[in-house]
């Protein structure tokens, strides 16, 4: 075959291949236009609806209508936010199987719509735009209204796409559910009452009603889904213990926050040791041993403290070992799955007396932890970290425990002086009990509820109430990934590598390049 014929054959094959590729591309485009195919490559599949949302939508008895009021032609990032909301509502519509409808409405097109939003106390928000090379402020609507039967729920301002699915699903669950649940808080024997838990109540005001109960004198109300015992600093009475035990035998959840010392923040950085017998009942009744001492962790949270040098006073940031920055989290438990980091303040080490498959360790301090013996406890934040840990053995400590499933009563019969109510019987066992023990008593206190622990606290109470629909969804997109500290040997290795290793690699590459060029010149 001549050279001319060979070139002609190659040219024909190239044109044929090009035509085939173009035809296939047109066919794929035509098919994709009529298809609804989605692929989610986001971290943890956050761009797709979670199983929790699908479960909530599947339980709808009546149709629900979602109206998104967004001003048109908004600049970025608001334009992107509007598109995200529209895509997400489309996913809700598809998953709702006829029970979820949605509309995207521009309130500026109809004065009546703007008036109806004003009646719902939905405000316009100010957004900054750049027009004609000038920064200007425009007013816009970024709101969601959910209608179900004769009820309405609102999201007055959609500020970001982070957590949007959780917020919307939570509103849908609330409007289509049976109202708020009741959470009981035990008082007496030094336990924190509701006056010390105002932040917790504000956080959960849409989901739970809180009631105080004095277990020494009365039982837990029947409508309560769970019981919180927050920071006993004295040994409780048998009546207290028995009523808590019998509430647990009904299958309801019990949360006990125990510790060996109570922080006294009004007096600076100091703690008040609890009574020596305050936690003995946990061993006898619940099978949990609150070990002596207070956990210190080199993987610590950072706090601001006041310091003085001479006549000068200034604030500095220090690592505080008594607030552990916990990243060793049980990923196999529904309550903590998806969490990446929480803080545990002034915690006591915990142990299961008789571990089994129904008992879990949820949170564990780092391998650089030690236990300060006490009482008394020295919690001064200005003490040097090396001095604190000198001579102490380092090992991880369990900070939160959970148990679910079969549980047996710690009492064979009601104790003397405790009478059962009419129609009430002594319960010896439950098949679906739930128990949660925290070694950090201040976890729910006003001063220690922060953004990092909020998801954990919400998950805890939902799990105790046997209401896990939002737990998986709530943890989605939570991004807190603290770096684990390196040991001395690792730090030395990386320091030497950056100082000497990297320059040596550059010199080796340069030498290889020079030798290659020299060899090429010799061959030429």
C-alpha positions in Angstrom: 0.0 0.0 0.0 1.3 3.4 -1.0 1.9 6.2 1.4 -1.0 8.2 -0.1 -3.4 5.3 0.3 -2.3 4.7 3.9 -2.9 8.4 4.8 -6.4 8.2 3.1 -7.2 5.1 5.1 -6.1 6.7 8.4 -8.1 9.9 7.6 -11.3 7.8 6.9 -11.0 5.9 10.1 -10.5 9.2 12.1 -13.6 10.8 10.5 -15.6 7.6 11.2 -14.5 7.5 14.8 -15.3 11.2 15.3 -18.8 10.8 13.8 -19.5 7.7 16.0 -18.4 9.6 19.1 -20.6 12.6 18.2 -23.6 10.4 17.6 -23.1 8.6 20.9 -22.7 11.9 22.7 -26.0 13.2 21.2 -27.8 10.0 22.1 -26.5 10.2 25.7 -27.5 13.8 26.0 -31.0 13.1 24.7 -31.5 10.2 27.1 -30.2 12.1 30.1 -32.6 15.0 29.4 -35.5 12.7 30.1 -33.9 10.8 32.9 -33.5 11.7 36.6 -30.1 10.3 37.5 -28.1 11.7 40.4 -24.6 10.9 41.7 -23.5 12.2 45.1 -19.7 12.4 45.5 -19.9 14.6 48.6 -18.3 13.7 51.9 -20.6 11.4 53.8 -23.2 11.7 51.1 -24.4 15.0 52.5 -25.9 16.1 49.2 -28.4 13.2 49.2 -31.4 12.9 51.6 -30.5 10.9 54.7 -32.3 7.7 55.8 -33.7 9.7 58.7 -35.4 12.3 56.4 -36.9 9.5 54.3 -38.2 7.8 57.4 -39.9 11.0 58.6 -41.4 11.6 55.2 -42.7 8.0 55.0 -44.6 8.5 58.2 -46.7 11.5 56.9 -50.4 10.8 57.0 -51.4 13.8 55.1 -49.8 15.9 52.3 -47.5 18.7 53.4 -46.7 21.8 51.3 -43.4 23.6 51.5 -43.2 27.2 50.1 -39.8 28.7 49.6 -39.9 32.5 49.4 -36.7 33.7 47.7 -36.1 37.0 46.0 -35.1 36.6 42.3 -31.7 37.6 40.8 -29.7 37.6 44.0 -25.9 37.7 43.7 -23.6 35.0 45.0 -23.6 33.3 47.4 -27.4 33.8 47.7 -28.0 32.7 44.2 -26.2 29.4 44.9 -28.1 29.1 48.2 -31.4 29.4 46.3 -30.4 26.7 43.8 -29.4 24.5 46.7 -32.7 24.9 48.4 -34.6 24.2 45.2 -32.6 21.1 44.5 -33.1 19.9 48.1 -36.9 20.5 48.0 -37.0 18.6 44.8 -35.4 15.6 46.6 -38.0 16.0 49.4 -40.8 15.9 46.7 -39.4 12.8 45.2 -38.9 11.0 48.5 -42.4 12.0 49.7 -44.2 9.9 47.1 -47.0 12.3 46.6 -47.2 13.6 50.2 -44.7 16.5 49.8 -45.3 19.4 47.4 -43.2 22.5 47.1 -43.1 25.9 45.4 -40.4 28.5 44.7 -42.0 31.9 45.0 -40.6 35.4 44.3 -42.4 37.7 46.8 -41.5 40.8 44.8 -43.9 39.7 42.0 -47.0 39.9 44.2 -47.6 42.6 46.9 -50.1 40.3 48.5 -47.5 37.7 49.1 -45.2 40.2 50.8 -48.1 41.3 53.0 -48.8 37.7 54.0 -45.1 37.2 54.9 -45.2 40.3 57.0 -48.3 38.9 58.9 -46.2 35.8 59.7 -43.4 38.0 61.1 -41.0 36.9 58.3 -38.6 39.8 57.8 -36.7 41.0 54.8 -32.9 40.6 55.2 -30.2 42.9 54.0 -27.8 41.4 51.4 -24.8 43.2 49.9 -24.6 43.3 46.1 -22.1 44.8 43.6 -23.8 46.7 40.8 -22.2 49.2 38.4 -18.9 48.7 40.3 -20.5 49.8 43.5 -21.3 47.9 46.7 -25.0 48.3 47.5 -27.4 46.8 50.0 -30.6 45.2 48.9 -33.5 43.8 50.8 -34.5 40.2 50.1 -36.6 37.3 51.3 -34.9 33.9 52.2 -37.7 32.1 54.0 -39.4 28.7 54.2 -43.1 28.2 55.2 -44.3 24.6 55.9 -48.0 23.9 55.8 -49.6 20.8 57.2 -53.4 20.5 57.8 -54.2 23.7 59.7 -50.7 24.2 61.1 -47.7 26.2 60.0 -44.0 26.1 60.7 -41.5 28.7 59.5 -37.8 29.1 58.9 -37.7 32.9 58.7 -34.2 33.2 57.3 -32.2 30.4 55.5 -28.7 31.6 56.2 -26.6 28.7 54.9 -26.9 25.3 53.3 -25.0 23.8 56.3 -27.6 22.0 58.5 -30.5 22.9 56.2 -31.7 19.4 55.8 -31.7 18.8 59.6 -33.5 22.1 60.2 -36.2 21.4 57.6 -36.7 17.7 58.6 -37.0 18.8 62.2 -39.7 21.3 61.4 -41.6 18.7 59.4 -41.3 16.2 62.2 -42.5 18.7 64.7 -45.5 19.9 62.6 -46.7 16.4 61.7 -46.0 14.8 65.1 -47.8 14.6 68.4 -46.2 17.7 70.0 -43.4 18.1 72.5 -42.2 15.2 74.7 -41.6 15.5 78.5 -38.2 15.2 80.1 -38.0 14.9 83.9 -35.1 16.4 86.0 -34.4 14.9 89.4 -33.8 17.3 92.3 -32.4 16.9 95.8 -29.1 15.6 97.2 -27.2 18.3 95.4 -28.5 17.6 91.9 -28.7 20.6 89.5 -32.3 21.8 89.1 -33.8 23.7 86.1 -32.4 27.0 87.2 -28.9 25.7 86.3 -30.1 24.3 83.0 -31.6 27.3 81.3 -29.4 27.0 78.2 -30.4 23.4 77.8 -34.1 24.4 78.0 -33.6 27.1 75.4 -31.8 24.7 73.1 -34.6 22.1 73.3 -37.7 24.4 73.7 -39.2 23.2 70.4 -38.8 19.5 71.2 -39.1 19.0 75.0 -40.9 20.2 78.1 -38.9 19.9 81.3 -40.4 19.1 84.7 -38.7 18.8 88.1 -39.3 15.7 90.2 -38.2 15.2 93.8 -37.7 11.4 93.8 -37.3 11.2 97.5 -41.0 12.1 97.8 -42.7 11.2 94.5 -42.3 9.1 91.4 -41.5 10.2 87.9 -44.6 11.4 85.9 -45.9 8.7 83.6 -45.7 11.0 80.5 -41.9 11.5 81.0 -39.8 9.9 78.3 -36.5 10.1 80.2 -35.0 11.2 83.5 -31.9 13.4 84.0 -29.9 13.1 87.3 -27.4 15.9 87.1 -24.5 16.0 89.5 -25.5 14.4 92.8 -22.9 15.5 95.4 -24.5 13.6 98.3 -25.5 10.0 98.8 -29.2 9.6 97.7 -31.9 7.9 99.9 -33.2 4.5 99.2 -36.6 6.0 98.2 -34.8 8.1 95.5 -32.9 5.1 94.2 -35.9 2.8 94.1 -38.1 5.3 92.2 -35.4 5.9 89.7 -34.9 2.1 89.4 -38.6 1.5 88.8 -38.8 4.3 86.2 -35.9 2.6 84.4 -37.7 -0.7 84.5 -40.5 0.8 82.4 -38.1 1.0 79.5 -37.7 4.8 79.8 -34.2 6.3 79.5 -32.1 7.5 82.4 -29.2 9.9 82.2 -26.8 10.2 85.2 -24.1 12.8 85.2 -21.6 11.9 87.9 -18.2 13.3 89.0 -15.9 13.5 91.9 -15.9 17.3 92.1 -18.2 20.2 91.1 -16.7 23.3 89.4 -17.0 26.6 91.3 -16.6 29.0 88.4 -17.9 32.0 90.4 -14.7 31.6 92.5 -12.3 31.3 89.6 -10.8 28.0 88.7 -11.6 25.8 91.6 -13.7 22.7 92.3 -15.6 21.4 95.3 -15.2 17.7 96.0 -18.4 15.6 96.2 -19.3 13.5 99.2 -17.2 10.3 99.4 -20.4 8.2 99.2 -22.2 10.2 96.5 -21.4 7.8 93.7 -21.6 4.4 95.6 -25.2 3.8 94.5 -24.1 3.8 90.9 -22.0 0.7 91.5 -24.7 -1.0 93.5 -27.8 -0.1 91.3 -26.4 0.5 87.8 -23.2 -1.5 87.7 -21.0 1.5 87.0 -17.9 2.3 89.0 -17.0 6.0 89.3 -13.2 5.7 89.9 -11.4 8.1 92.2 -9.7 11.2 90.8 -10.1 13.6 88.0 -9.0 13.0 84.4 -6.3 15.2 82.9 -5.6 15.1 79.2 -2.7 16.5 77.2 -5.1 16.6 74.2 -6.8 19.5 75.9 -9.2 22.3 75.0 -7.8 25.8 75.0 -9.1 28.5 77.3 -8.4 32.2 77.9 -7.0 33.2 81.3 -5.9 36.4 83.0 -2.2 36.7 83.9 -0.3 39.3 85.8 3.4 40.3 85.5 4.4 43.1 87.7 1.9 45.9 87.2 0.7 44.5 83.8 -2.3 42.3 83.4 -3.1 40.5 80.2 -5.0 37.6 78.8 -3.4 34.5 77.3 -4.6 31.2 75.7 -3.5 28.0 77.4 -4.1 24.3 77.0 -6.3 23.2 79.9 -6.0 19.5 80.7 -9.2 19.3 82.8 -11.3 19.9 79.7 -10.5 16.9 77.5 -10.8 17.4 73.7 -12.2 13.9 73.0 -11.7 12.4 69.5 -11.8 8.7 70.5 -15.5 8.3 69.8 -17.5 5.1 69.4 -18.5 5.1 65.7 -20.6 2.0 66.1 -23.2 3.5 68.4 -26.2 5.5 67.0 -25.7 8.2 69.6 -22.1 9.1 68.6 -21.9 8.0 65.0 -20.7 10.8 62.8 -19.3 12.9 65.7 -15.7 14.0 65.3 -14.9 15.8 68.5 -16.5 16.8 71.9 -15.2 18.3 75.1 -15.6 16.8 78.6 -14.9 19.1 81.6 -13.7 18.0 85.0 -14.5 14.4 84.3 -14.1 11.3 86.5 -12.9 8.0 85.0 -15.7 5.4 84.6 -15.7 1.6 84.5 -18.4 -1.1 83.9 -18.5 -3.5 86.8 -19.6 -6.4 84.6 -19.1 -5.6 80.9 -21.2 -7.4 78.3 -22.4 -6.9 74.7 -25.2 -4.5 75.8 -22.8 -2.1 77.5 -20.7 0.3 75.5 -18.0 2.9 76.0 -18.9 6.0 74.0 -16.2 8.5 74.8 -12.6 7.9 75.7 -9.8 10.4 76.5 -6.6 10.3 74.6 -3.6 8.0 75.3 -1.9 11.0 76.8 -4.3 11.1 79.8 -3.6 10.7 83.5 -5.7 10.8 86.6 -5.1 13.4 89.3 -5.6 11.9 92.8 -7.9 13.7 95.1 -9.6 15.3 96.9 -8.3 17.9 97.0 -7.9 18.8 93.3 -5.5 21.4 91.9 -7.1 22.8 88.7 -5.1 26.0 88.3 -4.8 26.6 84.5 -1.4 28.4 84.9 0.5 25.3 86.2 2.9 24.0 83.6 1.7 21.0 81.7 4.9 19.0 82.1 4.8 19.6 85.9 1.2 18.3 86.1 2.0 15.0 84.4 5.4 14.4 85.9 5.6 10.9 87.4 2.0 9.9 86.4 1.3 6.9 84.2 -0.5 7.8 80.9 -3.5 5.8 79.6 -6.9 6.4 78.0 -9.9 6.8 80.4 -13.6 6.0 79.7 -15.7 9.2 80.1 -19.1 8.1 78.9 -20.9 4.8 79.1 -24.2 3.5 77.6 -26.3 0.4 78.0 -29.5 -0.7 76.2 -31.6 -3.8 76.1 -32.3 -6.2 79.0 -31.9 -4.7 82.5 -32.7 -6.1 85.9 -33.9 -4.2 88.9 -31.5 -3.6 91.7 -34.3 -4.2 94.3 -36.1 -7.4 95.1 -38.9 -5.5 96.8 -39.8 -1.9 97.6 -37.7 -0.6 100.5 -39.2 0.2 103.8 -41.2 3.4 103.9 -41.8 3.4 100.1 -45.4 2.6 99.2 -46.5 1.8 95.6 -49.3 3.8 94.0 -52.7 2.2 93.4 -52.4 -0.2 90.5 -48.6 -0.1 90.5 -46.6 -3.3 90.7 -42.9 -3.8 91.4 -41.0 -4.3 88.1 -38.2 -6.8 88.2 -36.9 -6.4 84.6 -37.2 -4.6 81.3 -36.4 -5.7 77.8 -35.7 -2.4 76.2 -34.1 -0.1 78.9 -31.7 2.7 78.1 -29.0 4.0 80.5 -26.4 6.7 79.9 -23.6 7.6 82.4 -21.4 10.7 81.9 -18.3 11.2 83.9 -18.5 15.0 83.3 -21.2 16.3 85.6 -21.1 19.9 84.1 -21.9 18.7 80.6 -25.4 20.2 80.7 -24.7 23.2 82.8 -25.1 26.7 81.3 -21.4 27.5 81.2 -20.4 24.3 79.4 -22.9 24.0 76.6 -21.2 25.1 73.4 -21.4 24.5 69.7 -19.1 21.5 69.8 -21.2 19.6 72.4 -24.6 20.7 71.2 -25.0 17.8 68.7 -23.9 15.3 71.4 -26.4 16.6 73.9 -29.3 16.5 71.4 -28.4 13.0 70.4 -28.2 11.9 74.0 -31.7 13.0 74.9 -33.2 11.7 71.6 -31.6 8.3 72.2 -32.9 8.1 75.8 -36.4 9.0 74.5 -36.3 6.2 71.9 -36.6 8.8 69.2 -33.6 8.3 66.9 -35.1 9.7 63.7 -32.9 12.8 63.7 -29.7 11.5 65.3 -28.0 10.4 62.1 -29.1 13.6 60.3 -28.0 15.9 63.1 -24.5 14.6 63.0 -24.3 15.1 59.2 -21.9 17.8 58.1 -20.5 18.4 61.6 -16.9 19.2 60.9 -14.6 19.2 63.9 -11.4 17.4 63.1 -8.7 18.3 65.6 -5.2 17.0 64.9 -3.9 14.3 67.2 -0.7 15.4 68.9 2.6 13.7 67.9 4.9 12.0 70.3 8.4 13.3 70.9 10.0 10.8 68.5 7.6 11.7 65.7 8.1 15.5 66.3 11.9 15.0 66.1 11.7 13.0 62.9 9.6 15.5 61.1 11.7 18.5 62.3 14.9 16.8 61.1 13.2 15.9 57.8 12.2 19.5 57.0 15.5 20.9 58.1 17.9 18.4 56.5 15.9 15.8 54.5 14.1 18.1 52.1 17.3 20.0 51.1 19.1 16.7 50.6 16.2 15.5 48.3 16.5 18.7 46.2 20.3 18.3 45.9 19.8 14.7 44.9 17.3 15.7 42.2 19.6 18.4 40.9 22.6 16.0 40.8 20.5 13.4 38.9 19.4 16.1 36.4 23.0 17.3 35.9 24.3 13.8 35.3 21.5 13.1 32.8 22.2 16.3 30.8 26.0 15.5 30.9 25.3 12.0 29.5 23.1 13.4 26.8 25.8 15.8 25.6 28.4 13.0 25.6 26.1 10.9 23.3 25.5 13.9 21.0 
